[in-house]
């Protein structure tokens, strides 16, 4: 697995202290981006929390996910949460080590009191002594929150005194990007009152039936709205929302005593296959959201939702333009961006999808809107080292893509892609969906994004449209391949390792 080492440097450890009967929660920041550029230890907030105990438990829940693996649990994982200051709110984000659970605590304007909120994104130190202190916090005594070093620390410390070096796998970066793009297609599917939310969440299993199997050998669980609650079902009936690996919602148990509602978000429809879903617990002045991948053993990194956005040059140019106009908005107004950029709303959405793959925007299902943030690591690696995207570009560069003349019926063009010693047929159906005769398509039918052959064909067609050149793209001029692989041959392709 490709990975790098992420070096985090803090001015001092984060800590929870008490002075004069008032608690002080000091969250130390590492290097991150702000409106004035990169800063070593940016300060984002210094004021009071309206609901201190709920905020403490919400932060612990985000830290729980950052340190957890819900699949192959014997492997260690830990990365300090990311905090984004959006001018009126604070967002704390984390991603599980298995790449299957995304967590975010949004402390909203009504949850912050007494100070302005800055702008920027960085990591925050969440160490074991801090976790223990937060877990012991009780009552609702005033709690002062400081995100970033105080003036004394800025002026007296010569350099960082706390350093952490943690592994940062490429699939973790891709998963962070994929989860944002997938969530953008979610709608509100169910809402429960506080009492029903507590009753339902506490009824869920907290462990798998088979140790180390991730999903416990079970079929995905589904839930369907039934009156004021949710009814579990093993069948994906109409209106049902997928709940794969319900034990992965364990972090929500931290905040149940403060819950005011539970909201569930999911895609508009499904074909019976497992899907991702987002589970949000609302609390006074804040909300905690967990987004689950379609299967415990299946991280977000291989979902392929970002591949179409990464394949085109137009979206890349639009993303460069739109990125200049972003200013750490807590809610990005697409109509406003369209007016400023001169692009259509559709092209702005495509540009935001592209920016999401680089960690430059996130998506909030509760607001049904993107928000600006800049993840404090080289998230462009999510594109550069995406295996399917890299393989598709290699096929294109090798002249392996042959575009056939368009058929008489619109949307029914075909192409042949040579991969190794085999040839695959790629066909465009109504709506622009590309199917393929490879094993990847046979297994997933587009549910995990395009295969490398379809992606290469998409790139070739865009290149042909841009250059207005011949119908054959860097490939042979013949129309008949030497060997065509059909769906029946796909098992042999899998054995040869050419499954994507």
N, C-alpha and C positions, 0 to 999 in steps of 0.2 A: 504494500500500500504506500503510495507517494505521500510524503508529509514533510513539513518543515518544523522548525522550532520557533515558537512565538515568545519573544522576550518582553516581559511586562515589568516596568519599574515604577515603584510608588515612593512618595516622599516619606511615608511611614505607614504602619499597618492601620487599617480601618478599625474603629473601636466604638463601643458604646460606654459612655461615662456619665457621671452625675455631678452636677455642680449646683449648690444652693437649692436642691430639691427638683431641679429640672434636668431631664435626661438630654444628653447630646450624642447623636448618632453621626459620627464622622466617617464618611465614605471617601476613601482616597482614590484618586484617579491616576491612570497611566497616560501615556501620550495619546493624543487624539486630535481630530480636526474641529475647528471653530470658524466663525466668519472671518477672523483675522489670519487664518492659516493654522498650521500645526503647532500645538503647544505641548510642553512636556507634562504639565499637571494642570489642566484647565479646571476652573471653578464654575459650576453651573447653578448652584442654588445654596442659599443660606437663609433658612426660615423655619417655620414650624409645620408639623404634620397635623392635619385635622383629626385623623383617626390613627394614632401612633401604633396601637397594637395590631390593627389590621394591616398597616403598611409593613410592620416588622415581619409578620407571618407571610405576607405576600412576597417580600424579598427573600425569605427563607425558602419559599416554594420555588422561586426562580433559581436559587442556588442549588436546591435539591436536583432539579433537572440538569443543571450544568455538570453536576458530579455523578450523574447516574448513567447506567447502561441498562436498557430494558431488554436487551438481547445480548447473548454472550457476556453475562454479567461478571465473569471472572476477570475480564480485562478492565483496567482502571481508566477513568476519564475524569477530567476536571479542567474547566476553563472559566476564568472569572467572567461574570455577566457583563454585558454591554449596556451602557446607559446613554440615552439620547435626551438632550434638553431641547424642547421645541418652542421655547418662548412662553408657553403657558402651562406646560405639563412635563413630567419626567417619564420616560419609558425604559424599563429594565428588561433586557432580552437575554435568553440563553438557549442553548441547543444541547441535546443529550449526546453523550459519547457514541451512541449507536446510530445517531443521525435520524432517529425516528420520532422524536418529540421536540417541538418548539414551544418555548414558554415566553410569555411577556406580561409584565405588570405595568399597567398604565396608571400613574398617579395623576389624576386630572386636576384642572384648576381649582375645583372646590375641595380637593384634598390637600392643597398647599396653602399656607397662610403666612403673610408677613414679609414677603420678599419677591423680587422679580426673578423669573427663571431665565437663564442664559440660553445659548444656542451651541450645539456641537455634539459630538459623539466620542466616547472613550470607554475603556474597561474600568471597572471598579473592583477594588480588593474586597473579597469576602473570604475571610480566614476562619479557622476553626474556633478560636476564642470569641470572635464576633458572632458566629452562629450560636454558640452556647449562650452568650449574653442576650441575643435576640429571642431565643427560645424561652428565656426566663422572664422576659418583659411581661408585666401584668398591669392591669388597670389602664386608665386613660389619662395618666398624669402628662403634663406638657412634655413634648419631645421635640427638641430642636434638631433639624436635619441640615447637615452640611455636605454637599457633594463637591469635592475638590478641596485643596488645602486652604487653610485660613491665611491671612496676611502674615502672621508670625512665622508660619512654616515656610512661606514663600521667601521671606527675607533672611531667615536664619539658617536654613539647611543648605549645605554646600552641594548636595547631590542626592540621588535616590539611596535610601537605606534599606529598602525592601525590593528584592528582585525575584521574579518567578520566570522559569523557563518551562514551557509546556509544549507538547507536540500538537501540531495543527494539521490534521490530515486534509488532503484535497477534497475528499468526499464530504467532509464536514462543511467546507466552504460551499461546495455545490449544493448540499442539502439546505443550508441557510438561504441560498438564492431560490432554489426550487420551491420551498415552502411558501415564500412570499407570492410567487407567481400563481401557485395552485390556489392559495387562499383568495386571490382576487376574483375567482369564479364562484365564491361561496355566497349563499343567501341565508337569512335567518330561517331555520326550520322548526324550532320549538323554543318555548320560553316557560319556565317553571317558577313558581313562587319560592320564597326562601325555605318554607317548611317542606314543600315537595322536593326541592333541590337537595336538601339534607337527607331526606328519606331515600331518594333514589341513589345518590352517590354512595351513601353508607351501605347500600344493599349490593354494591358491585363487588366481585371477587378482587382480592388484593394480591393474589399470587397465581402463577400459572400451574397447571396440573402436572406438567412434566418439567423437572428442573433442567434449566439450560436450553430448553427447546424454543424459548421465545414466545411462541404462540400456544404452547402446550398441546399441540396436535389438534386443536379445536378449529372448527369452521368459524369465520368471522361472526361476531355478535352484531345484531341490528337492534335499533330501538325505534318505536313508532309512537307518535303522540296519541295518548288515550285519555280524554278528559283533561284533568289538570296535571297529569303526570306523564311519564314515559313508560311504555311497556316493552320489555325485552322480547326479542323474537329471533329465531335462527334463520328466518327466511327474509330475503330482501323485498318485502311487500311494497306496493306504491306508498310513497310518503315516508318510508323508513330512512333512518340515518345510520351509517355504519359506525360501529364502536369496536374496532379491532384491538384486542389486547386491553380490556377495560382496566386491568391493573396499572396501566400506564397513566391513569388519571389520579394516581395516589397523591400527587403533590397538591391536588385541590383540597385534600383533607385538612391541610394546614389552615385554611381560611373559612371553613364551613360555618364556624360560630359567628362570623361577621357577614355572611352571605345575605343579600337582599333579593337575588334572583339568579337563575341559571339559564343561559341562552346557548343554543346549539346551532352551529352554522355548517352547511354542507353544500355540495354541488347541486345543480338544478335537477339532475336525473342520473340514473345509473342503469347498467344492463345486468344487474345482479352480481357484478364483481365488486370486491371490496374497494372502498374509496377513503380518502382522507376526510377529516372533519375537525372542526374547532369547537372547544368547549370553554365557555366563558362564565366565570363566577363574578357577579357584580357585588360591590361592597360600597360603603359610604365614601364617596370621593375617589374611587379607584375601581379597577377591574383586573382580574387575573385570567389569562387565556392560555390554554394548552391546545396545540394543534398536533394531531396524531397522524402518522403515515398510514397507508392502507393496511399494512401488516406489521407486527412487531419485528419480524426478521427482515423487513424491507424498508430501508431508510429512504429519506427523501432524495438522496443524491442521484438515484437512478431513475427518477420518474420522467425525465425528459420533457417537462413542461416548458423549459427555457430554450430548447433547441431551435425551434422555428424563429424565435426572436434573435438568436445569435447568428443565424445563417445568412441574413440579408445585409447588404451594405446600406440600403436606404434607412433602415431602423437605426443603424450605427450612427449615421450622420445626423439623424433627427435627435438621437439621444445626446449627442455632443451639444446640440443647440439647446435642448431643453434643460440639460444639466446646468448650463450657465444661468438659467433663470430661476433655479431653485434657491430658496433662502431659509432653509430649516423650518418650513411650514409644518405645523402639526397635522394639517389636512390640506392636501394639494388639490387645488381647484382646476380641473381639466379645462373647463371653458376659459378660465383666465389665462392658463398657459397657452391655449390655442390662439387666443387673441394676441398675446405677447409675441409668440413665435411665428405666427402666420401659417401654422400647420393646421390641418383638420383635427377635430377631436379624436378621430380614429388613429391618426398618425401619432398624436400625443400619447394615447394609451399604449401604442406599440413601443414608443420611445421609453415610457415608464417601465414597461415590461423588461426592456433591454437594460435599463438602469437597475432594476431589481435584481438582475442576474449578477451585477457587479457590487451588490450590497449598498447601493446608493439611495435606494428608497425601500421602505417596508410597506406592508398593507395592513390596515386595521379593518377587520370585518364589521365591527360595531359601528364605525363611522362610514363604512362602505367607501373608503378613500385611502389613497396612498399617503404616506408621510415621508418627509425628507430626513435621511440620516446617512452618515458615511461610516461604514464599519471600519474599525481600527486595525485592519490588516489588508494585505494585498488580495482583495477579493477578485481581481481580474484573473487570478489563477483558476477560478471556477470556470471561466471560458477557455483559457489557454490549455487546460489539462482535462477538458471534458472528453472522455474516450470516444464517444460516438461522433462528436463534432470533429475531433481530430481525424478519425478514420474516414469520415465523409470528405473532408478536404483532401486527404491523401488520394482517395478514389478519383476525385475530380482532377487533381494535379497529374495523376497517372494516365489520364485519358481513358478511364474505365467506364465513362457514362456515355451512352448513345441514346439520343432523343429521336424517337420516331416522328414521322410527319403527323401532325394533328389529325385525328379522325374527324369524320363529318359531324358527329355529335359533340357539342361543346362539353368540355369537362371529362372527356373519355380518352385523353392522350395516353400513350404508353412510352416506356423507356426500358432499356436493357442496361444492367450494370454488371460489369465483370469484376468478380472478387475472387482472387486466387485462380483456381482452375474452373470455377463455376460461374454461371451467368444467372442473374435474377431478373424477373420481370416486375416492373413497377408500373402500376396503373392508377390513373386519377379518376376518382368517382365523383359523383355530384357533390358539390360543396367544397371541392378542392382537396379532399382527403386522399392521401397517397397510400395505396396498399402494396404489399410486396409478397413474393413467394418464398421469403426466407423464414427461418425458424422463429426469429424475434416477432415477426408479424403473426405467425401462426399461434404463438403463445399468448400475445397480449392484445392483438387487434387494435393497436393504436392507443391503448389505455396508458402506456408508459412512454408516450411520445413516439416520433418516427424512428425507424431503424436507420442505420448508417446509409443504406442504399437509397431509401426514399429521401433522406436529407441531402445526399449528393445530387439527386435528380432535381430537388427544389433549388439548390444552388446553381445548377447548370441552366435551368430555365430562367432564373433571374439574370444570369450572365448573358444568355442569349437575347433576352429582352433589352438589356442595357446596351449591348453592342450591335444589335440588329444584324448579327452574323448568320452563318449557315446553321441549319437545324442540327447538325452533328457537333457536339461540343467536345473538342479535344479527344475525339475517339474515332473509331473506324467508320467508314462510309457505308459499310454493308448494313443490311437491315435484318439479317438472320444471324443470330449468335451460333457459335459452334455447339453449345450445350445450354439448354434452358432448364433452370431448376424450377419445378412447380412445387405447390404445397405438399404434394406427396413425397417430394425428394427432400423436404426440409429436415427430416431426421438425420439424414446423411450429412447435411450441412452443419448441423449441431455437433456431430461427432468430429468434424474437421475443425471446430472452433470458430466457424464463421456464423455466429448466432445473432449478430446485431448489424 
